C-alpha cells in the first residue's frame, strides 16, 4: 500500500456508522490527500468509556521506546505476515486494534512518460474500514494517539496497481477486530473475491501526487489506458456468504 488515502466523512457520520462515541473534539477535517503523520479518524475500544469511540490519531504508530516523532513516518503500515510477532506492532495487535475509516486509497503505476495515479474506492460510494493498530506515545510528556494500517498481499485486479493493499474489513468483522485476543489467521484473512469485486480501480489526475493539494477534484476520474494484464493473478478467497461494502 502506498502512503496516501482519502477520508472525508464528518465525525457525526462516522460515529453513527460505526456506532461509536465521538471523541474527536471538533478536530476532524475532510482530507482527500492523507499523508504520513497527518491526523486521521480511527475507531477503537476505550477502556475508560467501555465502548467504541471515534478518535483522531497521528498516522504512523510510535512505539513506547521511540525517542522522537520521526519514527512514526516509517511506521504507517504494518505487514499482516509479521504484525503478530514484530516487537513494534505485536502488543498493539494483541490488545489495541482499531478500524481506520477511508473513502479509498491511492496507488501509482509506472507507465511510459511517467506514473498514473489510481484511486481504489467502493463502487457504491460507501465507507471502507482498514484494519489498524493504535498506541499512545508519551515521549514528550503529552500523550499522543498514533496508528498504523495493516497491509496484506494484493489480490485479483488490485495486484495490477500494487503488490500490497490495506487489509479491508467487511462490517461483519468489525467487532471481532476491535475485541482483544482472537486467532491471528482468522483476524488477518483477506475479504472474499466477490467482496473485493465491489471496488473500482479509478484512474485520477496527477495533482494527488503533491501532498499540498486537497479537495474532491483529486478523486475525479480521468481517461487512462487499460491496466496491463497480470502475468499471474493471485487467487481470490471465496466465501459462501458475502457481506456488502460499508
N, C-alpha and C positions, 0 to 999 in steps of 0.2 A: 504494500500500500504506500502510495506517495503521501507526503505530508501536507495535504490540503483537503478540506471538505467544506460543506456549507451547512449551517444550522440557523434557520431564520424564524422559527416559531416563537411566539411570545411565551413568557413564563406562565401566563394564565392557561394558554392552550396546552402546554406541555404538562403542567401539574394536573390538569383534568385528564389528559390522555393516559398518563402513567399513574394516575390515582395517587399522587404524591403531594405532600405539604410543600408549599412554595417558600423556600428559604433563600431565595436569590436576592432579596432586599433591593429590588429595582436595579440590579446590576447587570441584568441580562439584556444584550442587544443583538439584533439580527446581524448575521455575518455571513456573507456569500463567499468569503475567501479566508477561512480559518487557516492559520499558520501555526507552527510550533510556538509554544509559550503563550498563545492567546488564551483569554478566558473563554470557557465553554460550559454549557449546561451538562450536568450529569444527574442521574437518579441513583440513589443509594439508600441503604437501610441505616438510619440514625439510631444508635443505642440510646441517646438522650430522648429522642422523640418516640422510640419504639415503633417506628413506621417508616415508610418510604418518604424521602424528601428530595426535592429538586434543588440542587445547589449549583454554584458557579465554581469551577476548578480551573487551575492553570494546566494547559495541555503540555504534558511532559512530566512524568512521575519522578519525584525526588525521594529517594530512599532516606531513612533517618540519618545515615552517616555521610550524606553529601555535604561537602564543605561550602558550596555556594549554589546559586540557582542555575548556573551554566550547565550543569549536568542534565537538567531536565530537557534541554533541546535535543539530546541524544537518546531520550527515553520516551518518545511519543508513541512508539509501537512496541508491543511485547509479542514475541512469536509463540503461537499456540503449542508448537512442538517442545518448547523448553520452559514455558511460563510456570509450570508447577514445580520446577526444580532450580531455576535460576535464583541466586541469592537476592537480587534486587526485586524480583517480582513474586516469588513464592509466598511470602507472608500475605501479600495483598490478594493473591489468587485464592488462598485458603479462607480468608476472613473479610476481605474488603473488595468485593466485586461490585461493579456498577454498570448501568446502561448509559450509553452516550448517544443522545438523540441527534439525528442528522437528516437533512434533506437528501443528501447524496455525497459522493466523494469524487475527486478528480484524479486522473492519471494522464500521462503523456506518452505518445507513441512516436518514435523517431521515423520520419519519412524523408524522402528527397526534398531538400530545401528547408528542412527544419523539423520541428516537432508539432504534432497535432494533439490538442488537449481534448479529453473526453470526460463527461460527467455521467456517473452511474447513479440513476435515480429510479424510484418505483414508477412504473407506467401510470399508476393511478394517483400519483402525487401524494401518497401517504408518507408517514414518517418512518425512517429506519431506526433501529436500535443496534448500535455497535456494542459488542461485548467489551467491557472496560474494567480497569482496576483503579483504585484510588488509594491515596496515602496522605497523611498530614505531616508536613515538614516544619520543624521548629528551629531551623538553623539560625534564624535572625532573632529569635525570641518571640516573634509574632507568628502564630500558626498559619500555615499556607496549605490549602487543599489542592492537591495535584492529581493528575490522572494520566493513564495510558490507554490506548486502544489495542485490543488483542487482534492479531492478524493470523491468517492461515493461508494455505496454498490456494491460488485462484482456480476456479472450476469452470468448465464449459467455455462459453464465449468470453467470459471475463478474463480468461487467461490470454486472450488476444491483445489485451491492453497492458497487462502487468502479470507477473508471476505470483503476486500476493494480493490478498483482498482482506478487508475487515471481516472478522467473524461476526456474521449477521444473525441476529436472534429474532425469530418469529415471536409473536406475542405470547403464545402458549409456553414459551421457555423463559419468559422474563422472571417469574417468581423463583424458579429453580436457580437461575443465575445469581439472583440477589441474595439467596439464602446462604448461610455458612455451609462449609463442607461440600459433599457431593462427589460423585465419581468423575474424575478428570476426563476420561474418554467420552462420557456422555455429555458433560458440560461443553467440551471443546469440539463436538461434532458439528460439521457444517450443515446448513439447511439443505433441503432436498433440491433436486434439479428443477422440479416444477415450480418451487418457490422462487428459486433464482431466475427462472424464466420470466418472472414479473418485473425484472429490472430492464430498463432501457440503457443502452450504451450510446450516449448522445454526444456528437462532436460539438465543441463550443469554441469560442474565439480565443485569440492569443492573449487578451487582456488579463485573463486569470493568472497568467504567469508572473505578474507583478503583484506582490503582496499588498502594495499600496492601493490597488484597485478593489472596489467593492460595489455591490448593487446587483439587482436582478438581471441586468444585461449580461453578466458573466455566465449565466446558465442558459441563455437563449441559444437554440440550436443553430448551427451553421452547416453549409454544404461541405462535404469531405468525401474523398474516395472511400470505397468499402475497405473494411479492415482486412488485412491479409489472412488467408486461412491458416489455421494452426496445423503444423505437421503431425501432431498427435495430441488430440484433445484429452484433457483429464476427465476421467469418469465422473459422472454426477451421481450423488447418492439419491436413493429413492425412498419414498415413504408411502404407505398405503393411505394415510390421511395427511393432507397438506394444508397448513394454515395460510391464510391470505396475508399480504403485506400490511403492516400497520406503521 
